[in-house]
């Protein structure tokens, strides 16, 4: 299970790369 900090870091990185939606990250197996 991802920690809140890890999710934030991934979201910030994805945003920096130009992604607009992160719904797929929530669906990845943990």
N, CA, C, O and CB atoms as a CASP TS submission, in Angstrom:
PFRMAT TS
TARGET T0000
AUTHOR 0000-0000-0000
METHOD Language model
MODEL 1
PARENT N/A
ATOM      1  N   UNK     1       0.847  -1.191   0.000  1.00  0.00           N
ATOM      2  CA  UNK     1       0.000   0.000   0.000  1.00  0.00           C
ATOM      3  C   UNK     1       0.888   1.250   0.000  1.00  0.00           C
ATOM      4  O   UNK     1       1.827   1.358   0.789  1.00  0.00           O
ATOM      5  CB  UNK     1      -0.961   0.001   1.233  1.00  0.00           C
ATOM      6  N   UNK     2       0.584   2.162  -0.873  1.00  0.00           N
ATOM      7  CA  UNK     2       1.387   3.381  -0.975  1.00  0.00           C
ATOM      8  C   UNK     2       1.069   4.325   0.178  1.00  0.00           C
ATOM      9  O   UNK     2      -0.080   4.458   0.599  1.00  0.00           O
ATOM     10  CB  UNK     2       1.139   4.082  -2.325  1.00  0.00           C
ATOM     11  N   UNK     3       2.091   4.962   0.664  1.00  0.00           N
ATOM     12  CA  UNK     3       1.879   5.973   1.700  1.00  0.00           C
ATOM     13  C   UNK     3       1.410   7.268   1.052  1.00  0.00           C
ATOM     14  O   UNK     3       1.586   7.472  -0.149  1.00  0.00           O
ATOM     15  CB  UNK     3       3.176   6.210   2.523  1.00  0.00           C
ATOM     16  N   UNK     4       0.816   8.135   1.850  1.00  0.00           N
ATOM     17  CA  UNK     4       0.345   9.414   1.323  1.00  0.00           C
ATOM     18  C   UNK     4       1.495  10.209   0.714  1.00  0.00           C
ATOM     19  O   UNK     4       1.333  10.826  -0.339  1.00  0.00           O
ATOM     20  CB  UNK     4      -0.334  10.231   2.429  1.00  0.00           C
ATOM     21  N   UNK     5       2.650  10.200   1.366  1.00  0.00           N
ATOM     22  CA  UNK     5       3.808  10.933   0.843  1.00  0.00           C
ATOM     23  C   UNK     5       4.237  10.390  -0.511  1.00  0.00           C
ATOM     24  O   UNK     5       4.579  11.154  -1.414  1.00  0.00           O
ATOM     25  CB  UNK     5       4.976  10.860   1.827  1.00  0.00           C
ATOM     26  N   UNK     6       4.219   9.067  -0.650  1.00  0.00           N
ATOM     27  CA  UNK     6       4.620   8.455  -1.914  1.00  0.00           C
ATOM     28  C   UNK     6       3.646   8.827  -3.022  1.00  0.00           C
ATOM     29  O   UNK     6       4.058   9.114  -4.146  1.00  0.00           O
ATOM     30  CB  UNK     6       4.705   6.930  -1.773  1.00  0.00           C
ATOM     31  N   UNK     7       2.356   8.824  -2.708  1.00  0.00           N
ATOM     32  CA  UNK     7       1.344   9.191  -3.700  1.00  0.00           C
ATOM     33  C   UNK     7       1.534  10.632  -4.140  1.00  0.00           C
ATOM     34  O   UNK     7       1.429  10.941  -5.327  1.00  0.00           O
ATOM     35  CB  UNK     7      -0.073   8.988  -3.136  1.00  0.00           C
ATOM     36  N   UNK     8       1.811  11.511  -3.194  1.00  0.00           N
ATOM     37  CA  UNK     8       2.038  12.923  -3.528  1.00  0.00           C
ATOM     38  C   UNK     8       3.250  13.063  -4.435  1.00  0.00           C
ATOM     39  O   UNK     8       3.203  13.799  -5.421  1.00  0.00           O
ATOM     40  CB  UNK     8       2.232  13.765  -2.248  1.00  0.00           C
ATOM     41  N   UNK     9       4.325  12.373  -4.117  1.00  0.00           N
ATOM     42  CA  UNK     9       5.538  12.459  -4.938  1.00  0.00           C
ATOM     43  C   UNK     9       5.286  11.959  -6.351  1.00  0.00           C
ATOM     44  O   UNK     9       5.733  12.576  -7.319  1.00  0.00           O
ATOM     45  CB  UNK     9       6.674  11.659  -4.300  1.00  0.00           C
ATOM     46  N   UNK    10       4.573  10.847  -6.477  1.00  0.00           N
ATOM     47  CA  UNK    10       4.251  10.312  -7.799  1.00  0.00           C
ATOM     48  C   UNK    10       3.365  11.290  -8.557  1.00  0.00           C
ATOM     49  O   UNK    10       3.566  11.525  -9.749  1.00  0.00           O
ATOM     50  CB  UNK    10       3.558   8.939  -7.680  1.00  0.00           C
ATOM     51  N   UNK    11       2.386  11.857  -7.867  1.00  0.00           N
ATOM     52  CA  UNK    11       1.485  12.813  -8.510  1.00  0.00           C
ATOM     53  C   UNK    11       2.243  14.042  -8.996  1.00  0.00           C
ATOM     54  O   UNK    11       2.002  14.528 -10.101  1.00  0.00           O
ATOM     55  CB  UNK    11       0.375  13.231  -7.545  1.00  0.00           C
ATOM     56  N   UNK    12       3.157  14.542  -8.173  1.00  0.00           N
ATOM     57  CA  UNK    12       3.938  15.715  -8.568  1.00  0.00           C
ATOM     58  C   UNK    12       4.834  15.390  -9.757  1.00  0.00           C
ATOM     59  O   UNK    12       4.979  16.208 -10.666  1.00  0.00           O
ATOM     60  CB  UNK    12       4.784  16.222  -7.390  1.00  0.00           C
ATOM     61  N   UNK    13       5.433  14.206  -9.757  1.00  0.00           N
ATOM     62  CA  UNK    13       6.299  13.795 -10.861  1.00  0.00           C
ATOM     63  C   UNK    13       5.486  13.644 -12.143  1.00  0.00           C
ATOM     64  O   UNK    13       5.903  14.087 -13.213  1.00  0.00           O
ATOM     65  CB  UNK    13       7.021  12.473 -10.524  1.00  0.00           C
ATOM     66  N   UNK    14       4.331  13.018 -12.019  1.00  0.00           N
ATOM     67  CA  UNK    14       3.478  12.829 -13.189  1.00  0.00           C
ATOM     68  C   UNK    14       3.018  14.174 -13.741  1.00  0.00           C
ATOM     69  O   UNK    14       2.976  14.369 -14.956  1.00  0.00           O
ATOM     70  CB  UNK    14       2.264  11.954 -12.836  1.00  0.00           C
ATOM     71  N   UNK    15       2.676  15.092 -12.858  1.00  0.00           N
ATOM     72  CA  UNK    15       2.268  16.423 -13.298  1.00  0.00           C
ATOM     73  C   UNK    15       3.411  17.114 -14.025  1.00  0.00           C
ATOM     74  O   UNK    15       3.193  17.782 -15.036  1.00  0.00           O
ATOM     75  CB  UNK    15       1.806  17.271 -12.104  1.00  0.00           C
ATOM     76  N   UNK    16       4.620  16.958 -13.518  1.00  0.00           N
ATOM     77  CA  UNK    16       5.792  17.553 -14.151  1.00  0.00           C
ATOM     78  C   UNK    16       6.015  16.971 -15.547  1.00  0.00           C
ATOM     79  O   UNK    16       6.526  17.646 -16.441  1.00  0.00           O
ATOM     80  CB  UNK    16       7.036  17.334 -13.282  1.00  0.00           C
ATOM     81  N   UNK    17       5.625  15.710 -15.718  1.00  0.00           N
ATOM     82  CA  UNK    17       5.787  15.058 -17.018  1.00  0.00           C
ATOM     83  C   UNK    17       4.630  15.358 -17.968  1.00  0.00           C
ATOM     84  O   UNK    17       4.656  14.959 -19.132  1.00  0.00           O
ATOM     85  CB  UNK    17       5.915  13.559 -16.831  1.00  0.00           C
ATOM     86  N   UNK    18       3.620  16.060 -17.469  1.00  0.00           N
ATOM     87  CA  UNK    18       2.529  16.482 -18.330  1.00  0.00           C
ATOM     88  C   UNK    18       1.271  15.638 -18.243  1.00  0.00           C
ATOM     89  O   UNK    18       0.373  15.790 -19.071  1.00  0.00           O
ATOM     90  CB  UNK    18       2.990  16.493 -19.711  1.00  0.00           C
ATOM     91  N   UNK    19       1.185  14.746 -17.255  1.00  0.00           N
ATOM     92  CA  UNK    19      -0.039  13.952 -17.104  1.00  0.00           C
ATOM     93  C   UNK    19      -1.100  14.784 -16.402  1.00  0.00           C
ATOM     94  O   UNK    19      -0.803  15.535 -15.472  1.00  0.00           O
ATOM     95  CB  UNK    19       0.238  12.644 -16.314  1.00  0.00           C
ATOM     96  N   UNK    20      -2.349  14.642 -16.859  1.00  0.00           N
ATOM     97  CA  UNK    20      -3.454  15.388 -16.271  1.00  0.00           C
ATOM     98  C   UNK    20      -4.278  14.534 -15.315  1.00  0.00           C
ATOM     99  O   UNK    20      -4.921  15.061 -14.408  1.00  0.00           O
ATOM    100  CB  UNK    20      -4.344  15.940 -17.361  1.00  0.00           C
ATOM    101  N   UNK    21      -4.262  13.215 -15.516  1.00  0.00           N
ATOM    102  CA  UNK    21      -5.093  12.328 -14.711  1.00  0.00           C
ATOM    103  C   UNK    21      -4.240  11.236 -14.105  1.00  0.00           C
ATOM    104  O   UNK    21      -3.388  10.652 -14.775  1.00  0.00           O
ATOM    105  CB  UNK    21      -6.225  11.721 -15.552  1.00  0.00           C
ATOM    106  N   UNK    22      -4.474  10.963 -12.828  1.00  0.00           N
ATOM    107  CA  UNK    22      -3.681   9.956 -12.130  1.00  0.00           C
ATOM    108  C   UNK    22      -4.548   8.779 -11.684  1.00  0.00           C
ATOM    109  O   UNK    22      -4.141   7.995 -10.826  1.00  0.00           O
ATOM    110  CB  UNK    22      -2.979  10.580 -10.920  1.00  0.00           C
ATOM    111  N   UNK    23      -5.738   8.657 -12.264  1.00  0.00           N
ATOM    112  CA  UNK    23      -6.648   7.594 -11.808  1.00  0.00           C
ATOM    113  C   UNK    23      -6.044   6.210 -11.984  1.00  0.00           C
ATOM    114  O   UNK    23      -6.362   5.304 -11.213  1.00  0.00           O
ATOM    115  CB  UNK    23      -7.967   7.671 -12.563  1.00  0.00           C
ATOM    116  N   UNK    24      -5.181   6.022 -12.978  1.00  0.00           N
ATOM    117  CA  UNK    24      -4.603   4.697 -13.220  1.00  0.00           C
ATOM    118  C   UNK    24      -3.662   4.287 -12.099  1.00  0.00           C
ATOM    119  O   UNK    24      -3.521   3.097 -11.816  1.00  0.00           O
ATOM    120  CB  UNK    24      -3.862   4.676 -14.552  1.00  0.00           C
ATOM    121  N   UNK    25      -3.017   5.250 -11.460  1.00  0.00           N
ATOM    122  CA  UNK    25      -2.095   4.936 -10.366  1.00  0.00           C
ATOM    123  C   UNK    25      -2.843   4.255  -9.222  1.00  0.00           C
ATOM    124  O   UNK    25      -2.325   3.331  -8.594  1.00  0.00           O
ATOM    125  CB  UNK    25      -1.394   6.217  -9.860  1.00  0.00           C
ATOM    126  N   UNK    26      -4.064   4.719  -8.959  1.00  0.00           N
ATOM    127  CA  UNK    26      -4.851   4.142  -7.877  1.00  0.00           C
ATOM    128  C   UNK    26      -5.258   2.706  -8.189  1.00  0.00           C
ATOM    129  O   UNK    26      -5.573   1.940  -7.278  1.00  0.00           O
ATOM    130  CB  UNK    26      -6.088   4.989  -7.616  1.00  0.00           C
ATOM    131  N   UNK    27      -5.253   2.339  -9.464  1.00  0.00           N
ATOM    132  CA  UNK    27      -5.708   1.020  -9.859  1.00  0.00           C
ATOM    133  C   UNK    27      -4.571   0.005  -9.973  1.00  0.00           C
ATOM    134  O   UNK    27      -4.820  -1.180 -10.198  1.00  0.00           O
ATOM    135  CB  UNK    27      -6.436   1.112 -11.164  1.00  0.00           C
ATOM    136  N   UNK    28      -3.335   0.457  -9.819  1.00  0.00           N
ATOM    137  CA  UNK    28      -2.213  -0.472  -9.885  1.00  0.00           C
ATOM    138  C   UNK    28      -2.205  -1.393  -8.679  1.00  0.00           C
ATOM    139  O   UNK    28      -2.518  -0.963  -7.569  1.00  0.00           O
ATOM    140  CB  UNK    28      -0.892   0.286  -9.976  1.00  0.00           C
ATOM    141  N   UNK    29      -1.848  -2.662  -8.882  1.00  0.00           N
ATOM    142  CA  UNK    29      -1.769  -3.570  -7.731  1.00  0.00           C
ATOM    143  C   UNK    29      -0.678  -3.125  -6.768  1.00  0.00           C
ATOM    144  O   UNK    29       0.379  -2.652  -7.186  1.00  0.00           O
ATOM    145  CB  UNK    29      -1.505  -5.013  -8.195  1.00  0.00           C
ATOM    146  N   UNK    30      -0.940  -3.277  -5.495  1.00  0.00           N
ATOM    147  CA  UNK    30       0.041  -2.836  -4.498  1.00  0.00           C
ATOM    148  C   UNK    30       0.839  -4.010  -3.961  1.00  0.00           C
ATOM    149  O   UNK    30       1.712  -3.827  -3.112  1.00  0.00           O
ATOM    150  CB  UNK    30      -0.653  -2.107  -3.347  1.00  0.00           C
TER
END
